[in-house]
Amino acid sequence: EKINQYTEINHLEVKIVERVARRASKLRFSYKIDKESEGIDIRIPYGFRG
């Protein structure tokens, strides 16, 4: 049951990340630059960290 719950939460997170990513697709590029120039930027949403 825990695995099921975890999977559901995962799906929900993916949906939210996808929606945010679509809305913030322009911001992701500048976030990526920040990450490369300053290391991991705290402002980067967890889902965008690669």
C-alpha positions as CSV (number, residue, x, y, z in Angstrom):
1,E,0.0,0.0,0.0
2,K,2.9,2.4,0.7
3,I,4.2,1.7,-2.8
4,N,0.8,2.6,-4.2
5,Q,0.7,5.8,-2.3
6,Y,4.2,6.7,-3.3
7,T,3.3,6.1,-7.0
8,E,0.3,8.2,-6.8
9,I,2.3,11.1,-5.2
10,N,4.9,10.6,-7.9
11,H,2.3,10.9,-10.6
12,L,0.9,14.0,-9.0
13,E,4.4,15.6,-8.7
14,V,5.1,14.8,-12.4
15,K,1.8,16.4,-13.5
16,I,2.6,19.5,-11.4
17,V,6.2,19.7,-12.7
18,E,5.0,19.3,-16.3
19,R,2.5,22.1,-15.9
20,V,5.0,24.4,-14.2
21,A,7.6,23.5,-16.8
22,R,5.3,24.4,-19.6
23,R,4.5,27.7,-17.9
24,A,8.1,28.4,-17.0
25,S,9.9,27.0,-20.0
26,K,11.5,30.4,-20.7
27,L,12.8,30.6,-17.1
28,R,14.3,27.1,-17.3
29,F,17.0,28.3,-19.6
30,S,18.2,31.1,-17.3
31,Y,17.9,28.7,-14.3
32,K,20.2,26.3,-16.2
33,I,22.7,29.1,-16.8
34,D,22.6,30.1,-13.1
35,K,23.2,26.4,-12.2
36,E,26.2,26.2,-14.5
37,S,27.8,29.5,-13.4
38,E,27.0,29.3,-9.6
39,G,26.7,25.6,-9.0
40,I,23.2,24.4,-7.8
41,D,21.0,27.4,-7.5
42,I,18.5,27.1,-4.6
43,R,15.9,28.9,-6.8
44,I,15.8,25.9,-9.2
45,P,12.7,23.8,-8.5
46,Y,13.7,20.3,-7.5
47,G,12.1,18.8,-10.6
48,F,14.3,20.9,-12.9
49,R,17.6,19.8,-11.4
50,G,19.4,17.5,-13.7
